[in-house]
Amino acid sequence: MRPGSDSRLAHRAFVVKSSDFLFILIFVTSIQEEHKRNIYKYLFLEENMEIIKDIKPRRDNSAYVAAPFDEGKKALEKANYRIISLQENARLRMQEGKSSYISQYGNWTREGIVYVSNKGKFLTKNSPIMTNAKKATDCHRNGEDFYLTDEQVEQALVDSVELSVKSVPTNRFGDCDITVYAFGEDAKKYGEFLKEVGIDSMPIWTADLENKPFARQMWFHGIGCGFRSVLNGEDRDLKYIRVRGVCESSEGTAPKNLENYIFRRKYVNNSRK
């Protein structure tokens, strides 16, 4: 929770049953003056962590799994998905519409932010966390950062853009180096999409630099609840659930492993938009 936030909380709890699982959903609304974040807590009483396919075949298939980053990545890759990119995520939001789940809710993407003392903060498509998912997630579980070697920094900066601003106006997405890097040829169209739903600028949240270089993964916020499609590389939260994958399907069929893949365990987790 950010400093200065309103600590008033409203709680609603539901018990949900099915033939496959039983869980209690506790909805906690935290009223905050600056960012108005909604926090959702899921308490799983009987194990079920399921890959949920919510994007039907067109150009891309997409699915998400409610799991921490390392476990969700492993589950999706086993089901023949790869972690979604910012550009693919933005494209599917435009395809599915503003009210769709993928538009309303955020998720981890394959990009990361590398923080290098005396140099800057860089959005990279070569996130070191992608090849060290378990180690990085364990660092966050322990309240620590995932620190980088000189070699990892060098590899990450090969394909990167410096994050030199704290927000980008949606009518400038086609001209800004950051949004062109993040969304590619879809940058201008995604800016127009956000403008149509009343979002005038997209915030970019980053952490403070430290003496040692470190990386954090990109959480791409949804457009619901005032989040404005934030590019969030600030939080040390790989333990948070919702990892999204994507795969191309020229024949319009989902990967054969998807429907029957269930990742089982007991845990308590937080989710967010």
BAGU-307678 format. One record per residue: x, y, z of N, C-alpha, C, O in turn; residue in one letter. Coordinates in steps of 0.02 Angstrom, whole numbers, padded with zeros to 5 digits, always signed. Last residue first. Layout:
N
XYZXYZXYZXYZa;...
***
This chain:
273
-00278-00282-00510-00297-00265-00578-00239-00235-00616-00246-00218-00675k;-00226-00428-00414-00241-00357-00423-00257-00344-00495-00253-00389-00537r;-00214-00546-00280-00216-00528-00350-00236-00456-00356-00262-00426-00309s;-00127-00649-00164-00161-00587-00180-00161-00577-00254-00114-00597-00289n;-00149-00813-00091-00117-00764-00134-00159-00702-00141-00219-00702-00127n;-00113-00964-00012-00150-00901-00007-00113-00850-00048-00052-00843-00042v;-00125-01136-00065-00088-01075-00048-00136-01018-00041-00194-01022-00062y;-00100-01299-00121-00136-01256-00074-00094-01195-00060-00034-01200-00045k;-00109-01359-00293-00074-01347-00230-00117-01304-00185-00166-01274-00208r;-00101-01409-00461-00133-01415-00396-00085-01399-00339-00028-01422-00337r;-00144-01362-00617-00086-01360-00574-00112-01357-00502-00143-01307-00483f;-00209-01446-00754-00225-01413-00690-00164-01418-00645-00137-01473-00635i;-00251-01470-00916-00195-01455-00874-00217-01416-00812-00242-01360-00818y;-00348-01497-01010-00342-01544-00954-00286-01527-00905-00274-01565-00858n;-00341-01396-01107-00403-01407-01071-00395-01450-01009-00431-01441-00960e;-00204-01394-01163-00233-01341-01123-00290-01363-01079-00289-01350-01019l;-00142-01479-01250-00132-01492-01179-00173-01446-01135-00176-01457-01074n;-00164-01433-01379-00200-01492-01357-00194-01505-01282-00237-01538-01253k;-00197-01260-01406-00149-01314-01393-00184-01373-01359-00227-01364-01316p;-00342-01225-01510-00302-01214-01451-00252-01271-01442-00263-01326-01469a;-00356-01171-01680-00366-01222-01629-00319-01210-01571-00263-01187-01580t;-00338-01098-01798-00391-01078-01751-00404-01131-01698-00461-01134-01673g;-00235-01119-01880-00294-01160-01892-00350-01144-01843-00404-01174-01847e;-00139-01036-01834-00163-01025-01902-00225-01064-01917-00264-01047-01962s;-00109-00969-01691-00145-01028-01713-00174-01015-01782-00228-00986-01788s;+00014-00921-01571-00018-00911-01635-00052-00976-01657-00028-01031-01643e;-00014-00896-01398+00016-00936-01451-00022-00922-01516-00083-00912-01515c;+00018-00835-01233-00011-00827-01299+00022-00876-01346+00080-00896-01336v;-00019-00807-01057+00019-00835-01112-00017-00825-01178-00077-00808-01179g;-00004-00723-00901-00040-00734-00964+00007-00760-01018+00064-00737-01024r;-00029-00742-00731+00021-00744-00784-00016-00762-00848-00053-00810-00850v;-00069-00706-00581-00099-00696-00647-00044-00688-00699-00017-00633-00709r;-00021-00666-00416-00046-00713-00465-00077-00678-00526-00107-00625-00519i;+00135-00620-00341+00066-00607-00358+00043-00651-00416+00083-00669-00459y;+00269-00642-00332+00226-00690-00298+00152-00678-00312+00111-00721-00297k;+00329-00534-00386+00321-00592-00430+00279-00646-00398+00255-00692-00432l;+00346-00399-00336+00287-00439-00322+00277-00499-00368+00220-00513-00387d;+00398-00262-00314+00435-00324-00304+00385-00378-00286+00382-00401-00229r;+00347-00134-00429+00334-00178-00372+00377-00241-00372+00391-00270-00425d;+00379-00063-00547+00399-00037-00481+00398-00091-00427+00442-00094-00385e;+00333-00070-00671+00395-00105-00657+00423-00086-00589+00483-00092-00576g;+00191-00055-00751+00214-00057-00681+00276-00101-00675+00271-00163-00674n;+00104+00043-00849+00163+00001-00855+00197+00001-00787+00228+00050-00767l;-00073+00054-00835-00007+00071-00809+00046+00019-00829+00033-00041-00827v;-00204+00072-00881-00156+00032-00920-00084+00045-00900-00039+00046-00942s;-00281+00141-00785-00257+00176-00844-00201+00139-00881-00156+00170-00909r;-00347+00114-00664-00276+00098-00670-00244+00125-00734-00182+00132-00735f;-00483+00132-00634-00439+00190-00636-00366+00176-00644-00325+00220-00633g;-00551+00010-00648-00540+00039-00581-00488+00095-00580-00453+00103-00531c;-00471-00056-00797-00525-00051-00748-00503-00017-00684-00443-00014-00669g;-00369-00081-00881-00397-00014-00885-00453-00004-00835-00481+00051-00830i;-00230-00171-00805-00289-00164-00846-00313-00092-00846-00283-00047-00816g;-00049-00164-00808-00114-00155-00776-00171-00152-00827-00161-00132-00885h;+00073-00269-00825+00034-00226-00870-00036-00219-00843-00078-00264-00852f;+00222-00283-00748+00151-00297-00738+00113-00245-00778+00119-00185-00767w;+00381-00339-00788+00329-00291-00806+00259-00318-00791+00240-00370-00818m;+00501-00374-00657+00461-00393-00715+00406-00341-00726+00387-00305-00681q;+00659-00303-00619+00591-00319-00600+00550-00330-00663+00562-00300-00715r;+00831-00316-00573+00778-00318-00624+00711-00331-00590+00707-00364-00539a;+00979-00220-00530+00928-00270-00518+00874-00266-00571+00871-00217-00609f;+01143-00168-00480+01091-00174-00531+01042-00230-00514+01062-00282-00487p;+01173-00083-00323+01184-00141-00366+01128-00144-00419+01072-00126-00404k;+01123+00032-00265+01194+00029-00281+01210-00028-00329+01256-00022-00370n;+00967+00072-00350+01006+00050-00293+01080+00048-00313+01097+00062-00370e;+00830+00179-00399+00893+00145-00412+00927+00125-00347+00918+00157-00295l;+00657+00149-00362+00717+00189-00355+00779+00146-00372+00779+00086-00362d;+00541+00089-00488+00570+00090-00422+00631+00136-00421+00652+00161-00473a;+00403+00156-00585+00469+00126-00578+00493+00131-00506+00469+00173-00468t;+00265+00166-00690+00287+00162-00620+00354+00126-00617+00361+00071-00643w;+00191+00269-00798+00245+00220-00796+00273+00221-00725+00300+00272-00702i;+00022+00300-00858+00077+00308-00810+00129+00253-00818+00114+00198-00842p;-00044+00366-01001-00027+00302-00971+00032+00311-00924+00087+00329-00946m;-00179+00482-01026-00107+00467-01021-00098+00400-00985-00139+00380-00944s;-00315+00481-01043-00276+00533-01078-00201+00520-01075-00164+00544-01118d;-00446+00376-01064-00380+00379-01033-00336+00427-01074-00321+00413-01132i;-00571+00351-01120-00564+00406-01073-00497+00411-01038-00491+00445-00987g;-00579+00261-01219-00609+00241-01156-00596+00292-01101-00609+00279-01042v;-00509+00324-01321-00581+00314-01330-00616+00293-01265-00676+00305-01256e;-00379+00315-01275-00411+00381-01279-00487+00374-01283-00524+00414-01254k;-00354+00180-01295-00357+00206-01227-00392+00274-01225-00430+00288-01179l;-00357+00180-01437-00402+00136-01399-00410+00162-01327-00466+00167-01302f;-00250+00264-01464-00317+00284-01484-00370+00244-01446-00422+00271-01426e;-00146+00184-01417-00158+00249-01387-00228+00274-01403-00261+00303-01360g;-00157+00079-01507-00173+00066-01437-00183+00132-01399-00225+00135-01355y;-00119+00144-01625-00187+00117-01619-00205+00103-01547-00263+00113-01527k;+00016+00173-01597-00032+00227-01609-00104+00203-01600-00145+00239-01571k;+00068+00039-01578+00072+00091-01528+00019+00146-01538-00018+00161-01491a;+00081-00067-01664+00014-00056-01635+00012+00003-01586-00039+00015-01555d;+00211-00083-01697+00168-00052-01748+00097-00039-01722+00058-00005-01755e;+00259-00079-01526+00276-00087-01597+00230-00050-01643+00212+00008-01631g;+00246-00066-01391+00188-00090-01429+00200-00096-01503+00155-00116-01540f;+00373-00027-01339+00330-00074-01303+00278-00105-01348+00266-00166-01343a;+00426+00063-01433+00464+00004-01415+00418-00048-01383+00423-00107-01400y;+00324+00158-01432+00340+00124-01495+00380+00061-01481+00369+00009-01514v;+00334+00199-01299+00274+00162-01321+00284+00128-01388+00256+00075-01401t;+00464+00257-01302+00446+00206-01253+00386+00165-01278+00388+00103-01277i;+00466+00356-01401+00511+00299-01406+00490+00241-01361+00496+00183-01379d;+00316+00423-01464+00359+00415-01406+00402+00351-01413+00375+00298-01429c;+00227+00423-01570+00288+00464-01576+00339+00451-01520+00398+00467-01529d;+00114+00352-01542+00147+00338-01605+00213+00374-01614+00251+00359-01660g;+00070+00408-01423+00097+00340-01423+00135+00324-01486+00184+00286-01484f;+00011+00529-01402+00081+00531-01423+00112+00461-01428+00172+00454-01437r;-00112+00519-01348-00110+00546-01416-00039+00552-01443-00028+00576-01499n;-00086+00479-01219-00109+00428-01266-00110+00454-01338-00108+00414-01385t;+00066+00532-01144-00001+00549-01168-00023+00499-01221+00016+00480-01264p;+00150+00440-01024+00149+00455-01095+00078+00473-01115+00033+00432-01105v;+00253+00464-00877+00189+00448-00910+00195+00469-00983+00237+00509-01002s;+00380+00487-00837+00337+00452-00790+00268+00438-00818+00229+00402-00787k;+00528+00459-00940+00469+00498-00920+00425+00455-00874+00432+00394-00872v;+00628+00373-00975+00648+00441-00957+00590+00485-00935+00600+00542-00915s;+00683+00227-00986+00620+00255-00961+00634+00324-00932+00650+00331-00873l;+00767+00175-01132+00770+00207-01066+00702+00237-01048+00668+00267-01090e;+00749+00015-01201+00737+00086-01208+00737+00117-01139+00710+00088-01092v;+00835-00127-01279+00802-00092-01225+00789-00019-01243+00815+00006-01294s;+00936-00243-01308+00871-00227-01338+00829-00193-01284+00793-00227-01247d;+01050-00236-01227+01058-00241-01299+00993-00221-01335+00995-00187-01386v;+01024-00244-01093+01025-00177-01123+01034-00178-01198+01027-00126-01231l;+01034-00379-01062+00969-00347-01057+00968-00280-01094+00917-00261-01123a;+01172-00403-01075+01125-00437-01119+01057-00403-01120+01025-00398-01172q;+01221-00322-00969+01241-00310-01039+01193-00341-01088+01174-00310-01137e;+01163-00384-00857+01147-00314-00874+01163-00300-00947+01122-00270-00982v;+01225-00509-00863+01153-00504-00870+01131-00434-00888+01086-00424-00928q;+01359-00470-00840+01340-00503-00903+01265-00499-00915+01243-00487-00972e;+01356-00422-00711+01373-00376-00765+01352-00405-00833+01329-00368-00877d;+01209-00491-00630+01280-00490-00645+01293-00440-00701+01246-00417-00734t;+01081-00425-00522+01106-00447-00586+01183-00447-00589+01216-00408-00555l;+00956-00471-00400+01014-00432-00421+01048-00466-00481+01044-00527-00490y;+00801-00458-00356+00839-00504-00397+00896-00464-00428+00886-00428-00477f;+00770-00411-00184+00772-00398-00255+00812-00452-00291+00853-00487-00260d;+00666-00490-00057+00730-00466-00083+00724-00450-00158+00678-00474-00191e;+00565-00559+00006+00569-00487+00015+00633-00456-00010+00653-00403+00013g;+00551-00689-00026+00592-00675+00033+00600-00600+00045+00638-00580+00089n;+00484-00681-00145+00451-00714-00088+00486-00699-00023+00455-00696+00030r;+00585-00625-00221+00528-00583-00202+00489-00615-00145+00463-00579-00101h;+00669-00738-00234+00695-00676-00205+00638-00632-00181+00641-00606-00125c;+00581-00823-00301+00602-00840-00233+00631-00779-00198+00619-00769-00138d;+00580-00760-00425+00518-00763-00385+00534-00779-00313+00502-00752-00267t;+00714-00781-00465+00688-00713-00456+00626-00712-00413+00619-00670-00369a;+00719-00922-00473+00765-00885-00429+00738-00815-00414+00740-00793-00357k;+00619-00947-00571+00615-00976-00503+00658-00936-00454+00635-00919-00399k;+00665-00874-00685+00600-00861-00654+00596-00887-00582+00572-00851-00538a;+00770-00840-00772+00784-00856-00702+00721-00848-00660+00723-00818-00606n;+00731-00797-00892+00775-00856-00892+00795-00877-00821+00833-00924-00811t;+00655-00687-00856+00625-00738-00899+00666-00802-00898+00638-00857-00904m;+00739-00600-00791+00693-00640-00750+00662-00697-00791+00645-00749-00764i;+00804-00526-00885+00841-00580-00853+00797-00626-00812+00814-00683-00799p;+00720-00481-01032+00717-00480-00959+00756-00539-00930+00743-00596-00947s;+00731-00418-01161+00775-00473-01139+00777-00474-01063+00831-00468-01034n;+00663-00307-01182+00630-00368-01206+00672-00429-01190+00652-00486-01204k;+00660-00178-01056+00695-00224-01100+00652-00284-01120+00611-00308-01082t;+00674-00016-00999+00627-00067-01018+00660-00113-01069+00687-00089-01119l;+00784+00047-00879+00776+00027-00949+00723-00028-00956+00726-00079-00922f;+00854+00180-00794+00804+00128-00791+00783+00111-00863+00767+00155-00902k;+01030+00223-00767+00960+00234-00779+00916+00172-00771+00938+00121-00746g;+01162+00250-00718+01148+00242-00789+01075+00254-00805+01059+00291-00851k;+01185+00246-00584+01223+00296-00623+01212+00289-00698+01249+00319-00738n;+01128+00078-00577+01151+00137-00542+01196+00180-00588+01238+00155-00625s;+00999+00013-00666+01072+00015-00664+01095+00081-00634+01082+00135-00661v;+00870-00097-00684+00890-00037-00647+00966-00038-00639+00993-00084-00608y;+00762-00154-00806+00828-00162-00776+00849-00095-00746+00846-00043-00779v;+00606-00226-00820+00642-00163-00813+00708-00178-00777+00708-00210-00724i;+00539-00337-00949+00560-00319-00881+00591-00250-00881+00602-00220-00933g;+00416-00434-01040+00465-00380-01033+00483-00369-00959+00446-00388-00913e;+00314-00526-01035+00382-00552-01042+00436-00497-01035+00495-00513-01024r;+00195-00486-00903+00215-00493-00973+00288-00515-00975+00320-00521-00923t;+00063-00516-00786+00134-00513-00802+00145-00520-00877+00108-00556-00910w;-00088-00416-00796-00051-00479-00792+00023-00466-00804+00043-00413-00828n;-00251-00339-00762-00181-00341-00780-00150-00410-00774-00182-00457-00749g;-00416-00323-00830-00370-00349-00779-00299-00353-00806-00288-00368-00864y;-00487-00270-00937-00502-00246-00870-00448-00265-00819-00436-00228-00771q;-00438-00339-01049-00433-00266-01046-00442-00240-00975-00407-00193-00954s;-00465-00471-01021-00396-00452-01034-00385-00377-01033-00331-00353-01017i;-00605-00468-01009-00563-00483-00951-00492-00459-00962-00461-00430-00916y;-00684-00329-01095-00659-00398-01090-00614-00406-01029-00589-00357-01001s;-00721-00200-01119-00753-00235-01063-00728-00306-01053-00750-00339-01006s;-00653-00157-01234-00637-00126-01170-00666-00163-01110-00639-00158-01055k;-00601-00293-01345-00643-00237-01322-00630-00217-01250-00599-00253-01211g;-00526-00386-01414-00580-00411-01372-00625-00356-01344-00681-00370-01323e;-00434-00307-01488-00474-00358-01521-00535-00376-01480-00591-00382-01506q;-00372-00230-01391-00410-00196-01444-00456-00245-01479-00512-00227-01497m;-00314-00333-01317-00362-00288-01285-00404-00252-01338-00465-00245-01329r;-00228-00388-01411-00286-00427-01390-00337-00385-01352-00396-00399-01355l;-00134-00283-01419-00171-00304-01479-00234-00343-01460-00288-00333-01489r;-00080-00284-01290-00117-00225-01314-00161-00243-01374-00218-00221-01378a;-00017-00410-01293-00068-00395-01243-00112-00336-01265-00173-00339-01261n;+00077-00394-01394+00024-00444-01402-00034-00431-01354-00092-00439-01372e;+00155-00293-01332+00122-00281-01396+00065-00330-01407+00010-00310-01428q;+00202-00358-01215+00160-00298-01210+00122-00285-01275+00063-00268-01273l;+00186-00538-01235+00223-00475-01237+00175-00416-01229+00114-00425-01234s;+00157-00686-01135+00135-00634-01182+00180-00573-01179+00208-00557-01126i;+00250-00835-01132+00226-00776-01095+00213-00719-01144+00253-00706-01189i;+00181-00966-01234+00237-00925-01212+00209-00865-01176+00152-00845-01187r;+00107-01131-01223+00102-01059-01227+00170-01027-01211+00212-01058-01178y;+00103-01269-01201+00122-01244-01268+00109-01169-01278+00101-01146-01334n;+00089-01308-01072+00028-01311-01114+00040-01278-01182-00008-01261-01217a;+00211-01278-01022+00194-01348-01028+00133-01358-01072+00125-01410-01105k;+00196-01140-01016+00243-01169-01065+00231-01243-01075+00240-01269-01130e;+00105-01130-00910+00086-01108-00978+00132-01138-01031+00109-01159-01083l;+00181-01181-00802+00117-01211-00822+00098-01193-00893+00077-01236-00932a;+00290-01092-00796+00301-01163-00807+00237-01198-00832+00240-01239-00878k;+00222-00972-00768+00262-00978-00828+00273-01052-00846+00266-01072-00904k;+00167-01002-00642+00124-00988-00699+00160-00996-00765+00133-01023-00812g;+00283-01017-00565+00239-01074-00574+00192-01065-00633+00178-01111-00671e;+00339-00887-00573+00378-00946-00592+00333-01006-00607+00345-01042-00655d;+00231-00798-00531+00262-00795-00597+00298-00859-00617+00289-00883-00673f;+00090-00882-00452+00149-00839-00452+00187-00845-00518+00176-00893-00555p;-00069-00898-00536-00011-00927-00502+00044-00875-00499+00044-00828-00539a;-00189-00924-00635-00184-00890-00570-00130-00923-00529-00143-00971-00492a;-00155-00901-00805-00157-00947-00749-00149-00908-00685-00106-00863-00681v;-00232-00873-00966-00195-00851-00907-00202-00904-00853-00247-00945-00854y;-00216-00870-01146-00242-00899-01084-00202-00871-01026-00146-00847-01035a;-00250-00854-01319-00220-00829-01258-00255-00860-01198-00314-00875-01200s;-00212-00869-01491-00244-00898-01432-00211-00867-01372-00151-00854-01373n;-00228-00754-01627-00191-00781-01571-00238-00817-01523-00296-00798-01516d;-00321-00731-01727-00251-00735-01745-00211-00770-01691-00166-00810-01705r;-00427-00824-01649-00430-00781-01709-00360-00784-01738-00341-00833-01769r;-00497-00922-01523-00452-00919-01581-00472-00869-01634-00528-00871-01660p;-00536-00827-01374-00552-00878-01424-00509-00868-01486-00488-00812-01501k;-00475-00807-01218-00472-00776-01284-00482-00831-01336-00441-00876-01342i;-00473-00882-01103-00526-00833-01110-00524-00795-01175-00568-00754-01188d;-00432-01021-01020-00429-00995-01088-00488-00947-01098-00546-00968-01100k;-00345-01042-00877-00411-01022-00901-00405-00990-00969-00376-00936-00975i;-00270-01163-00781-00260-01120-00839-00329-01106-00869-00366-01152-00885i;-00291-01169-00605-00311-01192-00672-00294-01141-00725-00304-01081-00714e;-00268-01240-00463-00238-01184-00497-00244-01200-00571-00205-01240-00597m;-00330-01301-00321-00345-01298-00392-00315-01235-00421-00337-01180-00403n;-00355-01376-00164-00309-01355-00216-00339-01356-00286-00370-01405-00307e;-00461-01299-00055-00444-01362-00087-00411-01345-00153-00436-01305-00192e;-00454-01167-00017-00459-01218+00034-00443-01287+00007-00414-01328+00042l;-00379-01020-00058-00396-01085-00085-00396-01137-00030-00344-01149+00001f;-00422-00861-00056-00402-00911-00009-00426-00979-00035-00486-00993-00034l;-00376-00716-00132-00405-00781-00146-00378-00831-00096-00318-00842-00092y;-00408-00546-00132-00374-00600-00098-00412-00665-00110-00472-00669-00098k;-00378-00401-00221-00420-00460-00216-00379-00515-00182-00323-00529-00202y;-00382-00228-00216-00345-00287-00199-00393-00345-00189-00443-00339-00154i;-00374-00084-00315-00416-00136-00287-00374-00198-00274-00334-00218-00317n;-00312+00081-00294-00301+00012-00313-00352-00034-00280-00372-00023-00223r;-00302+00225-00308-00365+00190-00302-00358+00117-00324-00395+00094-00368k;-00195+00314-00313-00201+00266-00368-00265+00223-00365-00280+00189-00413h;-00220+00414-00211-00177+00425-00269-00191+00378-00327-00199+00400-00383e;-00311+00375-00111-00319+00439-00145-00280+00443-00210-00303+00472-00258e;-00394+00222-00097-00331+00258-00096-00338+00321-00138-00366+00320-00192q;-00477+00100-00019-00489+00167-00048-00425+00207-00041-00404+00223+00015i;-00482-00064-00058-00441-00015-00022-00450+00052-00055-00431+00060-00114s;-00587-00196-00042-00578-00133-00079-00540-00084-00035-00564-00065+00019t;-00582-00364-00055-00561-00310-00011-00549-00248-00054-00506-00248-00098v;-00664-00512-00056-00655-00451-00095-00640-00394-00048-00681-00377-00005f;-00626-00676-00049-00633-00618-00006-00617-00556-00046-00560-00548-00069i;-00689-00827-00087-00665-00766-00119-00679-00708-00072-00737-00692-00057l;-00648-00990-00047-00681-00929-00023-00649-00870-00058-00588-00864-00058i;-00677-01141-00140-00635-01087-00114-00679-01030-00090-00737-01022-00109f;-00665-01300-00205-00701-01259-00156-00655-01203-00134-00599-01216-00112l;-00678-01393-00359-00643-01357-00307-00691-01320-00262-00749-01310-00278f;-00753-01477-00443-00680-01479-00447-00645-01445-00388-00591-01465-00368d;-00885-01456-00431-00863-01525-00426-00787-01530-00423-00760-01581-00402s;-00890-01307-00328-00902-01343-00391-00878-01414-00380-00853-01430-00326s;-00929-01161-00235-00918-01233-00239-00927-01257-00310-00967-01229-00348k;-00883-01019-00142-00899-01045-00208-00883-01119-00209-00829-01139-00188v;-00927-00896-00032-00905-00965-00036-00929-00993-00102-00989-00991-00117v;-00872-00730-00012-00916-00776-00046-00886-00846-00041-00825-00854-00046f;-00867-00573+00072-00841-00641+00064-00894-00686+00033-00953-00681+00049a;-00811-00410+00075-00866-00454+00057-00837-00522+00045-00787-00529+00010r;-00759-00260+00154-00749-00331+00142-00815-00365+00122-00868-00349+00149h;-00672-00109+00140-00738-00141+00138-00728-00213+00119-00692-00227+00071a;-00569+00003+00230-00577-00059+00192-00649-00083+00195-00681-00078+00246l;-00466+00144+00244-00533+00116+00250-00541+00056+00204-00521+00058+00146r;-00346+00207+00230-00344+00139+00256-00413+00108+00264-00419+00052+00289s;-00285+00297+00095-00340+00292+00142-00344+00220+00165-00347+00175+00123d;-00108+00327+00083-00170+00298+00058-00222+00295+00114-00204+00290+00173s;+00013+00371+00126-00039+00421+00117-00105+00393+00093-00153+00430+00082g;+00111+00255+00034+00105+00303+00089+00050+00353+00074+00042+00375+00017p;+00028+00112-00040+00070+00171-00046+00059+00218+00014+00004+00220+00042r;+00043-00059+00000+00000+00000+00000+00044+00062+00000+00093+00064+00037m;
***
